């Protein structure tokens, strides 16, 4: 135990540095995925005939082994953070697109018609009726993607993108359990912390009326 704390104290600056790199890779990838996938999911609700085809094409990315996808990025954009972010973003698209499409599609049509009857434009109906109701479903997709991305970002070490994967792979190379823990534990803590923050954000953004309705239905 003493050896673990001594090693942790010595490596603390490195752990902080790699954790920040890991956060950067994960946060940028999830943000880009949201900016692409949420509007795409909304558009698919307008063109439902295309939905199955588009979602199937996006889902094909999930069948590519993660290490292989990172490797495919090297001849295209080189090594470093850029190819890692592209690969992580591609993996993050499906759950957000799918949840956005499903969440908005399941909004009661009567509510949408009521909004139109009140003189709302299509954009106003989306912003004031559909998105608030579908928010929990969309946020569930974002949470899933965030957990997935933080975990998968450890592989970015193989294309020199940094992150906590550097520490984990160093520990594996050295056959040093303590070093592996120094990289793995922060990843787990990041997953738990970010998941809790997203849960709190979803609750804060959910109108009180919908919260009460969810409790009654539950």
C-alpha positions as a LaTeX table, in Angstrom:
\begin{tabular}{lrrr}
\hline
Residue & $x$ (\AA) & $y$ (\AA) & $z$ (\AA) \\
\hline
Unk1 & 0.00 & 0.00 & 0.00 \\
Unk2 & 2.84 & 2.36 & 0.82 \\
Unk3 & 4.36 & 1.66 & $-2.57$ \\
Unk4 & 1.07 & 2.58 & $-4.27$ \\
Unk5 & 0.81 & 5.95 & $-2.49$ \\
Unk6 & 4.48 & 6.75 & $-3.08$ \\
Unk7 & 4.13 & 5.97 & $-6.79$ \\
Unk8 & 0.89 & 7.94 & $-6.98$ \\
Unk9 & 2.50 & 10.96 & $-5.34$ \\
Unk10 & 5.46 & 10.83 & $-7.72$ \\
Unk11 & 3.26 & 10.45 & $-10.81$ \\
Unk12 & 0.54 & 12.91 & $-9.74$ \\
Unk13 & 1.56 & 15.72 & $-12.16$ \\
Unk14 & 1.57 & 13.23 & $-15.05$ \\
Unk15 & $-1.85$ & 11.87 & $-14.04$ \\
Unk16 & $-3.33$ & 15.38 & $-13.96$ \\
Unk17 & $-1.82$ & 16.21 & $-17.34$ \\
Unk18 & $-3.08$ & 13.02 & $-18.97$ \\
Unk19 & $-6.52$ & 13.42 & $-17.38$ \\
Unk20 & $-6.83$ & 16.88 & $-18.93$ \\
Unk21 & $-5.79$ & 15.46 & $-22.32$ \\
Unk22 & $-8.37$ & 12.70 & $-21.90$ \\
Unk23 & $-11.09$ & 15.20 & $-21.03$ \\
Unk24 & $-10.22$ & 17.31 & $-24.07$ \\
Unk25 & $-10.44$ & 14.35 & $-26.47$ \\
Unk26 & $-13.72$ & 13.14 & $-24.97$ \\
Unk27 & $-15.43$ & 16.51 & $-24.59$ \\
Unk28 & $-14.61$ & 17.75 & $-28.09$ \\
Unk29 & $-15.71$ & 14.46 & $-29.65$ \\
Unk30 & $-19.04$ & 14.38 & $-27.79$ \\
Unk31 & $-19.68$ & 18.07 & $-28.53$ \\
Unk32 & $-19.07$ & 17.63 & $-32.27$ \\
Unk33 & $-21.22$ & 14.48 & $-32.29$ \\
Unk34 & $-24.08$ & 16.39 & $-30.62$ \\
Unk35 & $-23.79$ & 19.29 & $-33.06$ \\
Unk36 & $-24.03$ & 16.85 & $-35.98$ \\
Unk37 & $-26.32$ & 14.10 & $-34.67$ \\
Unk38 & $-29.08$ & 16.10 & $-32.94$ \\
Unk39 & $-29.90$ & 18.22 & $-36.04$ \\
Unk40 & $-29.64$ & 15.06 & $-38.13$ \\
Unk41 & $-32.10$ & 13.27 & $-35.87$ \\
Unk42 & $-34.48$ & 16.22 & $-36.08$ \\
Unk43 & $-34.26$ & 16.25 & $-39.89$ \\
Unk44 & $-34.99$ & 12.53 & $-40.02$ \\
Unk45 & $-38.31$ & 13.16 & $-38.27$ \\
Unk46 & $-39.20$ & 15.37 & $-41.23$ \\
Unk47 & $-38.06$ & 12.78 & $-43.78$ \\
Unk48 & $-39.02$ & 9.50 & $-42.11$ \\
Unk49 & $-38.61$ & 7.47 & $-45.28$ \\
Unk50 & $-34.88$ & 8.14 & $-45.09$ \\
Unk51 & $-34.60$ & 7.37 & $-41.37$ \\
Unk52 & $-34.02$ & 3.61 & $-41.52$ \\
Unk53 & $-31.45$ & 3.94 & $-44.30$ \\
Unk54 & $-29.50$ & 6.74 & $-42.61$ \\
Unk55 & $-29.52$ & 5.05 & $-39.20$ \\
Unk56 & $-28.40$ & 1.77 & $-40.80$ \\
Unk57 & $-25.49$ & 3.51 & $-42.54$ \\
Unk58 & $-24.44$ & 5.23 & $-39.31$ \\
Unk59 & $-24.74$ & 1.95 & $-37.39$ \\
Unk60 & $-22.22$ & 0.33 & $-39.73$ \\
Unk61 & $-19.53$ & 2.44 & $-38.03$ \\
Unk62 & $-20.29$ & 0.60 & $-34.78$ \\
Unk63 & $-19.34$ & $-2.71$ & $-36.42$ \\
Unk64 & $-15.77$ & $-1.53$ & $-37.11$ \\
Unk65 & $-13.40$ & $-2.58$ & $-34.31$ \\
Unk66 & $-12.31$ & 0.55 & $-32.45$ \\
Unk67 & $-8.60$ & $-0.12$ & $-32.81$ \\
Unk68 & $-9.03$ & $-0.67$ & $-36.55$ \\
Unk69 & $-10.96$ & 2.60 & $-36.95$ \\
Unk70 & $-8.19$ & 4.50 & $-35.17$ \\
Unk71 & $-5.70$ & 2.81 & $-37.49$ \\
Unk72 & $-7.72$ & 3.80 & $-40.57$ \\
Unk73 & $-7.36$ & 7.44 & $-39.54$ \\
Unk74 & $-3.55$ & 7.40 & $-39.76$ \\
Unk75 & $-3.15$ & 7.40 & $-43.58$ \\
Unk76 & $-6.02$ & 9.89 & $-43.87$ \\
Unk77 & $-5.14$ & 12.57 & $-41.31$ \\
Unk78 & $-1.96$ & 11.36 & $-39.61$ \\
Unk79 & $-1.52$ & 10.81 & $-35.89$ \\
Unk80 & $-2.34$ & 12.85 & $-32.81$ \\
Unk81 & $-5.51$ & 14.37 & $-31.37$ \\
Unk82 & $-7.21$ & 15.17 & $-34.70$ \\
Unk83 & $-7.65$ & 11.58 & $-35.97$ \\
Unk84 & $-8.61$ & 10.44 & $-32.47$ \\
Unk85 & $-11.37$ & 13.05 & $-32.25$ \\
Unk86 & $-12.67$ & 12.09 & $-35.72$ \\
Unk87 & $-12.80$ & 8.40 & $-34.79$ \\
Unk88 & $-14.45$ & 9.05 & $-31.41$ \\
Unk89 & $-16.99$ & 11.37 & $-33.03$ \\
Unk90 & $-17.93$ & 8.76 & $-35.62$ \\
Unk91 & $-18.56$ & 6.21 & $-32.88$ \\
Unk92 & $-20.68$ & 8.72 & $-30.96$ \\
Unk93 & $-23.12$ & 9.51 & $-33.76$ \\
Unk94 & $-25.48$ & 6.52 & $-33.69$ \\
Unk95 & $-26.93$ & 6.69 & $-30.14$ \\
Unk96 & $-27.57$ & 10.44 & $-30.39$ \\
Unk97 & $-29.13$ & 10.31 & $-33.87$ \\
Unk98 & $-31.29$ & 7.35 & $-32.90$ \\
Unk99 & $-32.44$ & 8.76 & $-29.57$ \\
Unk100 & $-33.19$ & 12.17 & $-31.08$ \\
Unk101 & $-35.24$ & 10.60 & $-33.84$ \\
Unk102 & $-37.13$ & 8.28 & $-31.48$ \\
Unk103 & $-37.64$ & 10.95 & $-28.81$ \\
Unk104 & $-39.19$ & 13.48 & $-31.18$ \\
Unk105 & $-41.15$ & 10.87 & $-33.13$ \\
Unk106 & $-42.83$ & 9.67 & $-29.94$ \\
Unk107 & $-44.12$ & 13.12 & $-28.97$ \\
Unk108 & $-47.91$ & 13.00 & $-28.90$ \\
Unk109 & $-49.11$ & 14.33 & $-32.30$ \\
Unk110 & $-51.99$ & 16.08 & $-30.53$ \\
Unk111 & $-49.48$ & 18.34 & $-28.75$ \\
Unk112 & $-47.83$ & 19.23 & $-32.03$ \\
Unk113 & $-51.18$ & 19.94 & $-33.66$ \\
Unk114 & $-52.17$ & 22.09 & $-30.69$ \\
Unk115 & $-49.02$ & 24.15 & $-31.14$ \\
Unk116 & $-49.73$ & 24.62 & $-34.84$ \\
Unk117 & $-53.32$ & 25.55 & $-34.00$ \\
Unk118 & $-52.02$ & 28.27 & $-31.68$ \\
Unk119 & $-50.13$ & 29.80 & $-34.60$ \\
Unk120 & $-46.68$ & 28.42 & $-33.85$ \\
Unk121 & $-44.23$ & 27.96 & $-36.69$ \\
Unk122 & $-42.59$ & 24.58 & $-37.26$ \\
Unk123 & $-39.43$ & 25.87 & $-35.56$ \\
Unk124 & $-41.40$ & 27.11 & $-32.54$ \\
Unk125 & $-43.19$ & 23.76 & $-32.22$ \\
Unk126 & $-39.83$ & 22.00 & $-32.29$ \\
Unk127 & $-38.22$ & 24.36 & $-29.77$ \\
Unk128 & $-41.13$ & 24.81 & $-27.38$ \\
Unk129 & $-42.97$ & 21.49 & $-27.59$ \\
Unk130 & $-41.05$ & 18.60 & $-29.14$ \\
Unk131 & $-37.53$ & 19.16 & $-27.81$ \\
Unk132 & $-38.57$ & 19.78 & $-24.18$ \\
Unk133 & $-40.61$ & 16.57 & $-24.17$ \\
Unk134 & $-37.94$ & 14.53 & $-25.99$ \\
Unk135 & $-35.09$ & 15.97 & $-23.93$ \\
Unk136 & $-34.78$ & 13.03 & $-21.52$ \\
Unk137 & $-34.55$ & 10.52 & $-24.37$ \\
Unk138 & $-31.96$ & 12.66 & $-26.18$ \\
Unk139 & $-29.96$ & 13.15 & $-22.98$ \\
Unk140 & $-29.98$ & 9.38 & $-22.40$ \\
Unk141 & $-28.23$ & 9.01 & $-25.75$ \\
Unk142 & $-25.74$ & 11.75 & $-24.87$ \\
Unk143 & $-24.98$ & 10.09 & $-21.52$ \\
Unk144 & $-24.44$ & 6.72 & $-23.20$ \\
Unk145 & $-22.15$ & 8.30 & $-25.77$ \\
Unk146 & $-20.19$ & 10.19 & $-23.12$ \\
Unk147 & $-19.50$ & 7.05 & $-21.09$ \\
Unk148 & $-18.56$ & 5.18 & $-24.26$ \\
Unk149 & $-16.28$ & 7.96 & $-25.48$ \\
Unk150 & $-14.40$ & 8.41 & $-22.19$ \\
Unk151 & $-13.72$ & 4.68 & $-22.07$ \\
Unk152 & $-12.79$ & 4.38 & $-25.73$ \\
Unk153 & $-10.48$ & 7.40 & $-25.63$ \\
Unk154 & $-7.89$ & 5.22 & $-23.89$ \\
Unk155 & $-7.20$ & 3.63 & $-27.29$ \\
Unk156 & $-6.15$ & 7.02 & $-28.62$ \\
Unk157 & $-2.73$ & 6.36 & $-27.12$ \\
Unk158 & $-1.98$ & 4.06 & $-30.07$ \\
Unk159 & $-2.07$ & 6.99 & $-32.48$ \\
Unk160 & $-0.13$ & 9.34 & $-30.19$ \\
Unk161 & $-3.19$ & 11.34 & $-29.12$ \\
Unk162 & $-2.34$ & 11.26 & $-25.43$ \\
Unk163 & $-4.81$ & 10.76 & $-22.61$ \\
Unk164 & $-4.91$ & 8.28 & $-19.77$ \\
Unk165 & $-4.34$ & 5.44 & $-22.20$ \\
Unk166 & $-0.67$ & 6.47 & $-22.18$ \\
Unk167 & $-0.40$ & 5.55 & $-18.51$ \\
Unk168 & $-2.34$ & 2.31 & $-18.92$ \\
Unk169 & $-0.23$ & 1.10 & $-21.84$ \\
Unk170 & 2.95 & 2.05 & $-19.98$ \\
Unk171 & 1.77 & $-0.06$ & $-17.04$ \\
Unk172 & 1.01 & $-2.99$ & $-19.34$ \\
Unk173 & 4.44 & $-2.71$ & $-20.97$ \\
Unk174 & 6.12 & $-2.62$ & $-17.56$ \\
Unk175 & 3.77 & $-5.32$ & $-16.20$ \\
Unk176 & 3.14 & $-2.88$ & $-13.36$ \\
Unk177 & $-0.30$ & $-3.15$ & $-11.77$ \\
Unk178 & 0.09 & 0.12 & $-9.85$ \\
Unk179 & 0.76 & 2.09 & $-13.04$ \\
Unk180 & $-2.22$ & 0.45 & $-14.74$ \\
Unk181 & $-4.39$ & 1.52 & $-11.80$ \\
Unk182 & $-3.07$ & 5.07 & $-12.09$ \\
Unk183 & $-4.53$ & 5.25 & $-15.58$ \\
Unk184 & $-7.66$ & 3.11 & $-15.14$ \\
Unk185 & $-9.01$ & 4.61 & $-11.92$ \\
Unk186 & $-9.17$ & 8.21 & $-13.26$ \\
Unk187 & $-11.04$ & 6.92 & $-16.32$ \\
Unk188 & $-13.63$ & 5.24 & $-14.11$ \\
Unk189 & $-13.94$ & 8.33 & $-11.91$ \\
Unk190 & $-14.41$ & 10.54 & $-14.98$ \\
Unk191 & $-17.20$ & 8.27 & $-16.25$ \\
Unk192 & $-19.02$ & 8.38 & $-12.90$ \\
Unk193 & $-18.57$ & 12.13 & $-12.41$ \\
Unk194 & $-19.62$ & 13.13 & $-15.93$ \\
Unk195 & $-22.61$ & 10.77 & $-15.83$ \\
Unk196 & $-23.79$ & 12.37 & $-12.57$ \\
Unk197 & $-23.31$ & 15.86 & $-14.01$ \\
Unk198 & $-25.36$ & 15.00 & $-17.10$ \\
Unk199 & $-28.11$ & 13.51 & $-14.93$ \\
Unk200 & $-28.19$ & 16.72 & $-12.89$ \\
Unk201 & $-28.24$ & 18.82 & $-16.08$ \\
Unk202 & $-31.13$ & 16.83 & $-17.51$ \\
Unk203 & $-33.09$ & 17.28 & $-14.29$ \\
Unk204 & $-32.38$ & 21.00 & $-14.21$ \\
Unk205 & $-33.53$ & 21.43 & $-17.81$ \\
Unk206 & $-36.68$ & 19.34 & $-17.44$ \\
Unk207 & $-39.79$ & 21.45 & $-16.77$ \\
Unk208 & $-41.35$ & 20.84 & $-13.35$ \\
Unk209 & $-44.59$ & 19.64 & $-14.90$ \\
Unk210 & $-42.82$ & 16.91 & $-16.82$ \\
Unk211 & $-40.89$ & 15.87 & $-13.70$ \\
Unk212 & $-44.10$ & 15.37 & $-11.80$ \\
Unk213 & $-45.64$ & 13.47 & $-14.69$ \\
Unk214 & $-42.60$ & 11.18 & $-14.86$ \\
Unk215 & $-42.85$ & 10.41 & $-11.14$ \\
Unk216 & $-46.55$ & 9.58 & $-11.44$ \\
Unk217 & $-45.95$ & 7.34 & $-14.46$ \\
Unk218 & $-43.03$ & 5.69 & $-12.70$ \\
\hline
\end{tabular}
